[in-house]
Amino acid sequence: MNEHARRLIEVLGTETTPPQQQDWSGIESELQVRLPDDYKEFIEHVGGGRVDGYLYILAPSSLNQHYDLAKSAAERVEVYEEIFEFEDKPAQLEPDGSRIIPWGTTDNGEWLFWRILPGQGPAEFAVLINEARGERWEFQKIGFAEYLTGVLQGEIQSEILSSAFPAGSHDFRKFTHTP
């Protein structure tokens, strides 16, 4: 298993299941990008869900339609195309061909993305976070699982995510139904 995915699972203290096969080729075709191994292994062993009652990890074919990876990605592309007509793009998205794909969101409406540059492989995708209802962005040149592990362990501080996150004792609730 990917080292960063394994550490994230340990920090969350959640149970793993035998790998649940995903149609990665289908979702990657729909998104037009290969997804990082740490994310794919986390989803296969744990699934999408809510971390500490605040942060939602999106998943392909999510049991909760509001946190479906492909649906959220399509919505965010449309929303940010409109936003960037009126607001400046963050510097990390200035290179031609740059794009973002969401992997998480929060109760407050912040979005967590992979920042993808032309020619980058999935292991090189960085984390970019946009505050809810605002123009502030944060950038971390690390991947999904390494970032989330760092935040949960207090090694990475965010000026955008809630000051109440992370909780002292971590809780992961897997998506179990469609509301």
N, C-alpha and C positions, 0 to 999 in steps of 0.2 A: 504494500500500500504506500502511496505517496506520503512522505514524512510529514509534510505540513497538514495534510488531511488527517493523518493519524493523531497528531498533536491536538488539533482542534477537537476531534472526537473525545480525546482524553480530558481536555480542559472542560468541555461541556458535561462530561460525566454521563453521557447518554449511551444507551444500549445500541449496539450495532446488530444488523440482521445479515444473513447471507446476502451477498450482492444481488440486488434487484436489477435485472437487465432493463436497460433503457434503450430507446431507439435513438442513440446518439447521432447516427448518420442522418436521420430524418430531421432532428432539431438543428443540427449543424448546417444542414442544407437550407433549412428555412431561415436561419440566422445569417447564413453565408459566411460562417467562420467556424474554425475548430475551437472547441471549448477547452479550458485548462484541465489537466488531469486531477489536480487537487479538488476542484469543484465536482468533476464527474465521479470521483471515488467517494467523496462525501455524500453526494446524492444517492449513489448506489448502495451505500452502507447505512445511511441514516435517513435520507430523504429531506424534503423541504420542510420548513417549520419556523416556529417563533423562538427566538433566543431572549431569555430574561424578560419575557413579556413585552418586548419592545421592537426588536429587529427581526424582520421576516426574511428568510432565505428562500428565494424563488426556486422553483423546480419545474422541469418539463412535465407536462401532463399532470400538473398539481391537482390534488383532490380538492383544493380550494381555488376556484377559478380566479380569484383576485390576486393570486400569487403564482400564476402560471408564467414561466419564463418567456415563452414565445409571444404570448399575448401582451405581457408587460413590455417586452422589447419593442413590439410594433407601436404600442401606445406612446412610449417614451420618445421614439424617433419622431413621431408626428408632433408631440408636444415641444420637444427641444428645437425642431426646425422653426416653429413659430416663435419660441422664446428668443432664439438667436437672431431673429429679425429686429428685435428691440434691445437686447442686452448683448454685451460683449461675450464672446466665447472665452472660457478660461484658456490661458496660454498653452496648456497641455493639449488643447484641441486645435491649435492654430495650423499645424502641418497639414497640407492637403491630403485628403484621404483618411484623416483621423476619424475615429468613430467611438461611440460608447454603447455598451450593452449592459443593462441592469442585471445585477445578481441579488440585490436586496433592497428593501425599503423599511421604513419605520412607522410607528404609530403617529409620529409627528408629520410625516410626509417627506422626510429626507429620502434621497435615492443614492444607492451605492452601485457603482458601475465598474466594469472593466474598461480601461482606456486602451484602445487598440490603434496602433500606428501601422501604416502600410509596411508590409514585409516582416512584421513581427510574428513569431510563433506564439502559441498559447502560453508557454511558460514565461514569456516576457510581458504579458498583460499586467498593467498596473491598476491600482485602485484610485478612483476619482469619486468624490462625494459631493453632492449638491444639497445645500440647505433647503428646507421647506420654505416656500414663499419668499425666496431671496436670491441674491446673486453670488453669494459666497460659495467657493469651492475649496476642497482640500484634496491634496494629491499625495499618494504614497507609492513609491516605486517598488512595491511588492505585490504578491498575488492575494487572491481571495482568502485562502485558509491561513496564510501567514499573517495577514492583516487582522482578521477577526480574532485569531489566537492572541496576537499582541494586545489588542484592545481589551479582551476579556481578562488577560493577566495584568493589565495596568501598565504594560510596557509602551503602549502607544496611546497618546492622548488626542482626543478630537475636540476641536472648538465648535464643531457643528452638531455632533451627536449629543443626545441628552446627558446632562451632568449626572443623572440617576442611573446611567448605563455605563459600565455593566453593574449588575447586582453583585452583592457580596458572595452569594452562593448561586451558581449558574443553574438555569432551568431551560431545557429544550423541549418544546411541545411540537411533535410532528403533526403536519396537516392530516386530518382524518376524515374530513367531509367537505362537501360543497355547500356553502351557506345558501 
